[in-house]
Amino acid sequence: MNYDQVIYFIFTFAFTEGLAAVVVEKGARAKAGFIDDKGKFIIKPQFDDASQFSEGFAAVNVGKNRGYIDKNGIMVI
């Protein structure tokens, strides 16, 4: 799916630190990413689960792996 053309989200979190986690698609194909206040993806949907940003980091899951990303989407922990 071309996420530049997503027009709605399955689920959204509240904005924290300027970004909101959103889920696109449903079921096994669901992926989470992060948008800015204009609805533009800053971090493309690629995570199986994601939490809100706090102190510059957000917890994410990819498969059985869990870690923390920064606001550029880079896994740092």
N, C-alpha and C positions, 0 to 999 in steps of 0.2 A: 504494500500500500504506500502511496506517496503521501507522507504526512504533511507536506506543505499545502495539501488540499483538504485537510480535515475540516469539516464545518461544524461538528458537534463532538462532545466528549461523553463517554459513558459515565464517568465519575470525575469529580474535581475535589481537591482539597482547598482550603483557604490559602490566600497568599501570605507567605512569610518571607521576609528578606527579599521582596520584589519578585518572587517566583511562586507558582502554584503547581503542584503535582497534578497531572491529569492522566486518565486511563482512556485509551482508544481501543476499539474493537471489543469483542465479548469472548467469554469462555477461554479455551486454550490459546487463542490468538491474541488475547488481551496483552497490551504493553503499556507501561507508564513512562511518561516523560515530563518535562517542565516547560511551562509557558510564562511569558511576561504579561504585564497588565494590558497589552494590546492583543493578546491571544496568539502571539507568534511563538513557535517552538524555539526555545533557547537550548534545550537539551532534548534531542529527538527521542521518541518513544522507543525504548530498548530494554526496559527493565520489567521483570515479572512482578515486582512490587516496589513501591517507593513511599517514603515518608516526607514530611515537610522539612524544609531547611531550618536549622537551628545552629547559631554560631558559625555559619558558613558551610555547614555540611548537612547532607541528607543521607539517611540509611536507604540502601537499595538491595534488592535480591535479583540475581540472575541465575536461574536454575537453583541449585542447592547452595550456591555461593552468596554470602552476604557481606556487604562492606559499606563504605561511606564515600560519597562523591563530593567534589567541590562544585562551585557554581559554573564551571566549564564542563562538567560531566565527567571529569577524570577521577577514576577510583584512587583514593588516597590512603585508605585504611582497609 
